[in-house]
Amino acid sequence: MSKAEQLKEQGNKCFTSGDYTGAINYFSQAIRSQESAVYYSNRAACYLKLSNYSQALQDTTKCYNLDPTYVKGAQRHCEALIRTSNAEEAVRISNILFNAEQTSKNRELLNEAQRALKLTGPTPESFVNSVQTAAQNLLILTAQGTKAILNEKFQILSSQERAQDVKKADDFDMNACKLTEDLNNLRENLTNIGMKNLPEDLEFLQKSVPTFKIDPTVLCFYYVVMQNFRTTADAFIHFGLLGFTCDEEISKDKNYYIQHAAQQINLCPRNTQKMILQAALELQQQKIDQAQQTIGQLVKQDPRFASFVQNFQTWNKLKEQGSAEYKSNPSAAVQTFQNATLAIFNYNEIAGQTINQIDPFVALIFLAAEFLAAQTLSNEGMALSKLSRNEETLSRLSAATFLDQTYEKAHRRMAQIYYDAKMFLEAEREYAFAAVLTNDQELGKIVKDCQKQLRPFLRKDYYGILEIDKSVDPASDDYNKKYRKICAKWHPDRYARDPVMRRFAQIKFRLIQEADGILRDKQKKAIYDQGGDPENDGAAGMGGGMGMDMGGIDISQIFQMMGGGGRGGFQFSSGGGRQQRGGQQGRGGQGRGNGMPPGFENIFDFFG
């Protein structure tokens, strides 16, 4: 064995043991003794381990020039090219490798090189452009969600009516399914427009292309956008739509993105973009006065934002005007508050726009200011309530909580509307949100009152669900015939082409299976016929033994089953004993806190 080979073997041993500096010494001696593509490649591997990417690239370049047919050396050269932001050359060489031999290693290198080129190059799919496009798309999506909620008919139907009339309960559920499906489609788009891809792309760049310097302005923009993604995801969770494919982002601390944005903004050069980001951060934290000052200074340098200042001033003026009109002329107040909302967040116009019509930095400001629209939507709802237009009131208040899930006043107002309409489960839910947001133990007492009022209406009409008379024997052919017929009628697969009907059929089919399971069991049927709860040891009135003193409903199940809640979350028709409104919760996992909206993990403290 030659001296050079002996040195190489010594270097390999050091490399295997993790002594990369020692390995470099041996490989360097081997190179001085005899130049070889293998020796350069091995030394490059050490430099890569030590994150000395420029030195690694020098060695892999020499290796590749000495012997371009040396596969391991060419692969290592691709890796060094990617790490040093030479993605275009990495794509060229990895293509040669893959075309010569289609191994998994060569495919991985080609994919990595192509992704690096896409994210770092001057393409529409670059990280910089993707971040800005995400802000534009998110503003449009939020407007579409707001519009869908406001266009929905919010039905007033008491817990008692739903408990006593299966058809009314069906109508109530069907009414919710359309909105749930509309919001579910938007929830799916939330992932597609960047909530999942942007964090993955940033992680890829930091790991695979560490020498690629991302401008602090871009990073700050990214964190501000991700905060908006996070709050929008919270809104969908509040409306019962779980199963995000980006649960890791949802589960982050609420201040995670704000804190990182604040760190990056200190590194940004002093220019108009920094002022825009500063204003967006201040608005996200609802620091209105500070944001006004920042935007006022910004307008002097960038006239693009003059319209926002004018819109804000109009919103503020109309809000005050509507408040003055509220007592004496609620009809006028309704229109005034509506105009105020459209001034700061024209959801009708934005919902129909394309990203080419929206400046990304302007989009960022309007996203951060959505909580202002929530305030005037809520005020409009209260003016409508004064006119006894409660169905419209609920749509405005629901839209307000969609735009700002932390707006306690909207939750409390909704709760009162529901309570007055004797919709006790819905009232219970909204009071519970308000209680947690304000840490108000008195509201906890009101929640318990809702539970008490709800208990008599938790019993499900299993005979009505199956559309049979009580006299029909579950062991008879007549029962089996009717059971098969109703199963065929409401099997979800029958409605594969109609997502709204399929969602409703899922509710019906689960109820049918549950009813059949009770009535076919003689012991459970006897308990049910006597007015007891067959699933809970015969507890009278269907209200006992279900845990957490939540009107017969386990609150952990309520939050876990917020799926398809339609009206701001975990709705259950038939007074709540029935399946949640709007059908399934979507796809995938449960989201943060077993379905609890982020920030509501301590809700159990109020109801013991």
Secondary structure, 3 states (H helix, E strand, C coil): CCHHHHHHHHHHHHHHHCCHHHHHHHHHHHHHHCCCHHHHHHHHHHHHHCCCHHHHHHHHHHHHHHCCCCHHHHHHHHHHHHHCCCHHHHHHHHHHHHHHCCCHHHHHHHHHHHHHHHHHCCCCCCHHHHHHHHHHHHHHHHHHHHHHHHHCCCCCCCHHHHHHCHHHHHHHHHHHHHHHHHHHHHHHHHHHHHHCHHHHHHHHHHHHCCCCCCCHHHHHHHHHHHHHHHHHHHHHHHCCCCCCCCHHHHCCCCCHHHHHHHHHHCCCCCCHHHHHHHHHHHHHCCCHHHHHHHHHHHHHHCHHHHHHHHHHHHHHHHHHHHHHHCCCCHHHHHHHHHHHHHHHCCHHHHHCCCHHHCCHHHHHHHHHCHHHHHHHHHHHHHHHHHCCCHHHHHHHHHHHHHHCCCCHHHHHHHHHHHHHCCCHHHHHHHHHHHHHHHCCHHHHHHHHHHHHHHHHHCCCCHHHHHCCCCCCCCCCHHHHHHHHHHHHHHCHHHHCCCHHHHHHHHHHHHHHHHHHHHHHCHHHHHHHHCCEECCCCCEECCCCCCCCCCCCCCHHHHHHCCCCCCCCCCCECHHHCCCECCCCCCCCCCCHHHHCCCCCHHHHHHCC
